[in-house]
Amino acid sequence: MPGRPLFTRIDRYMFRQMALSLVAVTGGLAALIWLTQSLRFVEMVVNHGLSLGTFLELTGLLIPSFIAVILPITCFVVVQFIYQRLSGDRELTVMRAAGLSPFALSRPALATGLIAVGVCFLLNLVIVPDTLRSFREFQWEIRNRMAAFLLQDGVFTQISDNMTVYVRTRDADGTLHGIMIDDGRNPAAHATILAQSGRLLETPAGPRVLLQDGSRQEIDRQTGRLNVLTFGENTIDLNRGDKGDANRLRDMSEVSLHDLLHPEGIALPRDEGKWRAEAYKRLTTPLTALSFTMVALYSTLTGMFRRHGGLLRPLVAVLAVVLLLAVGLAVDNLAARDGALIPLMWLHSAGPGILCAWLLFAPELLVAMRARNLRRAAA
């Protein structure tokens, strides 16, 4: 006789509904969050004159991080909704009458939760650090290098917080005419530079502008006199004057798991605890997808059947997940301050799922064990 298939037709029916719903809900929420978060970069794009394609490329790098955050939550929402609908349509009642145990009814949801856990691990350990690194490098490039090459005719372009460039006209070959540069990078020598023409240059040290036939005006703070220096040719560095220009400091969200676990020499000594806590956060957060799935299963597969449904159990499940999210934030902050509390991160991520699994499947397991013992005794 052929063996029992790993997934029955009922499993595939329920899994297909949850998988499609999970993709739709996660994609919709990710798009909504992307829309709200991308508004923060509109000002930077407008001020630097970037194209729509550059804006979409820049903000699109944030989408994987959004998905990594919302996937455990959407997993709970989808499992809760699908099983609640199956219960309301009496489908769960028919399945129970056909002899399906709580574990058999839970298999499609557990498969969905395990897939979500795998996707979260892939996102947290590989994709999100790479995309965030590309995002911050792209953002730094725009603020420190690209802005200098996006000068518009007749517009005061703010290259940085302390440097503004004005160009009257720009030829097709890149020659600039009527240039004015307000350079306040050195507070002790704030200067205004005027030039009849010039050209932008890309160098390994960053963007520069070659000025021709101009003057540099600077006020002597001691005497109050205006010093004017004329020149035939001069080169001005258009890099920002802060310390972050030469070497962009890496944030812990964009480094690899290995670097987070071994931050010596990479992070500041006072931040090493935060880096290690971030490493374990990446390892523990995916487990919440399975825990939230178990919370939804326990909510929908236990309790008495009600003809017109009930709001109490779904409401309690939602409040439980909200409470777990709040506790998770508190545990992450505590673990970042004290490394001895890192085991709490594992307990918070896996504990609720283990507890709900025990409450849901333990009676079935005990009955199976008792039946097996009776069969052995009878033999």
C-alpha positions in Angstrom: 0.0 0.0 0.0 1.3 3.4 -0.8 2.4 5.5 2.3 0.5 8.4 3.5 1.5 11.6 1.6 3.4 14.2 3.6 0.8 16.9 2.6 -2.8 16.0 2.0 -5.2 17.8 -0.3 -6.6 19.6 2.7 -3.0 20.7 3.7 -2.4 22.0 0.2 -5.8 23.8 0.2 -5.1 25.6 3.5 -1.4 26.3 2.7 -2.2 27.8 -0.7 -4.6 30.3 1.0 -2.1 31.3 3.7 0.8 31.6 1.3 -1.0 33.8 -1.2 -2.4 35.9 1.6 1.0 36.2 3.3 2.6 37.5 0.1 -0.3 39.9 -0.6 -0.4 41.3 3.0 3.4 41.6 3.4 3.7 43.2 0.0 1.0 45.7 0.7 2.3 46.7 4.1 5.8 47.0 2.8 4.6 49.3 0.0 2.7 51.4 2.5 5.7 51.7 4.8 8.0 52.4 1.8 5.7 55.2 0.7 5.6 56.9 4.2 9.4 56.5 4.8 10.5 57.6 1.3 8.9 61.0 2.0 11.9 61.7 4.2 14.2 61.7 1.2 12.1 63.9 -1.1 13.7 67.1 0.2 17.2 65.7 -0.4 16.3 64.6 -3.9 14.7 67.9 -4.8 17.5 70.0 -3.3 20.1 68.0 -5.2 18.1 67.7 -8.4 18.1 63.9 -8.6 16.0 62.0 -11.1 12.9 59.9 -10.3 14.9 56.8 -11.1 17.6 57.7 -8.6 15.0 58.3 -6.0 13.3 54.9 -6.6 16.7 53.2 -6.6 17.7 54.8 -3.3 14.5 54.2 -1.4 14.0 50.7 -2.9 17.1 49.6 -1.0 15.1 50.0 2.2 12.3 47.5 1.3 14.1 44.4 2.5 14.5 45.9 5.9 10.8 46.7 6.0 9.9 43.1 5.1 12.2 41.7 7.7 10.4 43.7 10.4 6.8 43.1 9.3 6.9 39.5 8.2 6.4 37.9 11.6 3.5 40.3 12.2 1.8 39.5 8.9 2.4 35.8 9.5 0.3 36.1 12.7 -2.4 38.2 10.9 -2.7 35.8 8.0 -2.9 32.6 10.1 -5.4 34.2 12.5 -7.6 35.5 9.6 -7.5 32.3 7.6 -8.3 29.9 10.5 -10.9 32.3 11.8 -12.6 32.3 8.4 -12.4 28.5 8.2 -14.0 28.3 11.6 -16.8 30.7 10.6 -17.5 28.7 7.4 -17.7 25.5 9.5 -14.8 24.0 7.5 -12.8 23.4 10.7 -15.8 21.7 12.2 -16.0 19.3 9.2 -12.3 18.6 9.4 -12.5 17.8 13.1 -15.4 15.5 12.4 -13.4 13.8 9.7 -10.9 12.9 12.5 -8.2 15.5 11.9 -6.3 16.3 15.1 -5.1 19.8 16.2 -1.6 19.0 14.9 -3.0 17.9 11.5 -5.0 21.1 11.3 -1.9 23.1 12.3 0.5 21.6 9.7 -0.3 24.2 6.9 0.2 27.1 9.3 3.4 25.5 10.7 4.8 25.1 7.2 3.9 28.8 6.5 5.6 29.8 9.8 8.7 27.8 9.0 9.0 29.3 5.6 8.6 32.8 7.1 11.4 31.9 9.6 13.7 30.9 6.8 13.0 34.1 4.8 13.6 36.2 7.9 16.9 34.5 8.5 17.9 35.1 4.9 16.9 38.8 5.2 18.5 39.4 8.6 21.8 37.7 7.9 22.4 38.4 4.2 20.1 40.6 2.3 19.3 43.5 4.7 22.9 44.2 5.7 23.9 44.3 2.1 21.0 46.5 1.0 21.5 48.9 4.0 25.2 49.2 3.2 24.4 50.0 -0.4 21.8 52.5 0.7 24.1 54.4 3.0 26.9 54.4 0.5 24.5 55.7 -2.2 23.2 58.3 0.2 26.7 59.4 1.2 27.6 59.5 -2.5 24.7 61.8 -3.2 25.4 64.1 -0.3 29.2 64.3 -0.8 30.0 63.7 -4.5 27.0 63.6 -6.8 25.5 66.9 -5.6 28.5 68.8 -7.0 27.8 67.4 -10.5 24.1 68.2 -10.5 24.4 72.0 -10.5 21.5 73.7 -12.2 21.6 77.0 -14.1 20.5 79.9 -12.0 20.0 77.9 -8.8 21.7 78.1 -5.5 22.8 74.5 -4.9 23.6 73.5 -1.3 26.5 71.1 -1.6 26.6 70.7 2.2 25.5 72.5 5.3 28.4 75.0 5.0 28.9 75.3 1.2 26.6 76.8 -1.4 27.3 77.0 -5.2 25.7 79.2 -7.8 26.2 78.9 -11.6 24.7 81.4 -14.0 24.9 79.2 -17.1 26.3 75.8 -18.0 27.4 74.8 -21.6 26.7 71.5 -23.2 30.4 70.5 -22.8 30.2 71.1 -19.0 31.8 74.5 -18.9 30.4 76.7 -16.1 30.0 80.5 -16.4 29.3 83.0 -13.7 30.3 81.0 -10.6 29.8 82.0 -7.0 30.9 79.8 -4.1 30.0 80.5 -0.5 32.5 78.4 1.5 32.0 78.3 5.3 33.7 75.0 6.0 36.4 76.9 8.0 34.5 79.1 10.4 37.6 81.2 11.0 38.0 81.9 7.3 34.5 82.2 5.8 35.1 83.0 2.1 33.1 84.0 -1.0 34.7 83.0 -4.3 33.7 84.5 -7.7 34.9 83.2 -11.1 34.0 84.0 -14.7 34.2 80.3 -15.8 35.1 76.9 -14.5 34.8 73.1 -14.9 33.9 70.3 -12.6 36.6 67.6 -12.1 36.2 64.1 -10.6 39.3 63.1 -8.6 40.0 60.2 -6.2 39.7 62.6 -3.3 36.3 63.8 -4.5 34.7 66.4 -6.7 36.6 69.6 -7.4 35.9 72.7 -9.5 38.6 74.4 -11.6 38.0 78.1 -11.5 39.4 80.6 -14.0 39.7 84.4 -13.8 38.2 85.0 -10.4 38.6 86.4 -6.9 38.5 85.2 -3.3 36.9 87.5 -0.8 37.5 87.0 2.9 37.0 89.2 6.0 39.9 89.4 8.4 38.3 88.8 11.9 41.1 90.6 13.7 41.1 93.8 11.6 37.6 93.6 10.1 39.1 94.4 6.6 38.0 92.7 3.4 40.8 90.8 1.8 40.5 90.2 -1.9 42.7 87.8 -3.7 42.5 87.6 -7.5 43.6 84.5 -9.4 43.9 83.3 -13.0 43.3 79.7 -12.1 42.3 78.0 -8.8 41.0 74.6 -7.7 38.4 74.3 -5.0 37.6 71.1 -3.2 33.8 70.5 -3.1 33.9 67.8 -0.4 32.1 68.4 2.8 34.2 69.7 5.6 33.1 67.4 8.4 34.9 64.3 9.6 32.6 61.9 7.9 33.7 62.9 4.4 37.1 61.1 4.3 35.9 57.7 5.6 32.2 56.9 6.1 31.6 55.3 9.4 29.7 52.0 9.2 26.6 51.5 11.2 26.0 48.3 13.0 22.9 47.6 10.9 25.0 47.2 7.7 27.9 45.0 9.0 28.0 41.2 8.8 27.0 38.9 11.6 30.7 38.0 12.2 31.6 41.6 12.7 28.8 42.1 15.1 29.9 39.1 17.2 33.5 40.3 17.1 33.3 44.1 17.2 36.8 44.6 18.6 38.7 47.2 16.5 35.6 48.0 14.4 33.2 49.6 16.9 33.9 52.0 19.6 34.6 50.3 23.0 31.4 51.8 24.5 29.3 50.4 21.6 30.6 46.8 21.6 27.8 45.6 23.8 25.2 47.1 21.4 26.9 45.4 18.5 26.7 42.0 20.1 23.1 42.5 21.1 22.3 43.4 17.4 23.9 40.1 16.4 21.7 38.1 18.6 18.7 40.2 17.6 19.3 39.1 14.0 19.4 35.5 15.2 16.4 35.6 17.5 13.9 37.8 15.6 13.1 35.3 12.9 11.9 32.8 15.6 9.1 35.3 16.5 7.4 34.4 13.1 6.9 30.8 14.3 5.9 32.0 17.8 3.3 34.4 16.5 2.0 31.6 14.3 1.5 29.4 17.3 -0.3 32.2 19.2 -2.7 32.4 16.3 -3.2 28.6 16.1 -3.8 28.4 19.9 -6.4 31.2 19.6 -8.3 29.6 16.7 -8.0 25.9 17.4 -9.0 25.9 21.1 -12.1 26.9 22.9 -15.7 26.1 22.2 -17.3 26.6 18.8 -19.7 29.6 18.5 -22.3 29.8 15.7 -21.9 33.5 15.2 -18.2 33.6 16.0 -16.6 35.5 18.8 -14.3 38.5 19.2 -12.8 37.8 22.6 -10.3 35.2 21.6 -9.0 37.0 18.4 -8.8 40.3 20.5 -6.8 38.5 23.2 -4.5 37.1 20.6 -3.9 40.5 19.0 -3.2 42.0 22.5 -0.8 39.2 23.2 1.2 39.8 20.1 1.2 43.6 20.7 2.5 42.9 24.3 5.2 40.5 22.9 6.3 43.2 20.5 6.5 45.8 23.3 8.4 43.3 25.5 10.7 42.6 22.6 11.7 46.2 22.3 12.4 46.4 26.1 14.4 43.2 26.1 16.5 44.4 23.1 17.3 47.7 24.9 18.2 45.9 28.2 20.4 43.3 26.3 22.3 46.2 24.6 23.1 47.7 28.0 23.9 44.4 29.8 25.2 41.4 27.8 24.2 39.0 30.6 20.5 39.6 29.6 21.0 38.3 26.0 19.4 34.9 26.9 16.2 36.9 27.5 16.1 37.6 23.7 16.0 33.8 23.0 13.4 33.3 25.7 11.2 36.1 24.3 11.5 34.9 20.7 11.0 31.1 21.2 9.2 30.9 24.6 5.7 32.0 23.5 5.7 29.5 20.6 6.9 26.6 22.8 4.3 27.4 25.4 1.4 27.6 22.9 2.6 24.4 21.2 2.6 22.6 24.5 -0.8 23.8 25.4 -2.2 22.9 22.0 -0.5 19.6 21.2 0.2 18.1 24.7 -3.3 16.6 25.2 -3.1 14.9 21.8 0.4 13.7 22.6 -0.6 12.3 26.0 -3.6 10.5 24.5 -1.4 8.9 21.8 1.1 7.8 24.4 -1.6 6.4 26.6 -3.1 4.5 23.7 0.3 3.1 22.8 0.9 1.9 26.3 -2.5 0.2 26.4 -1.7 -1.6 23.1 1.6 -2.8 24.6 -0.1 -3.9 27.7 -2.7 -5.8 25.8 0.0 -7.5 23.7 
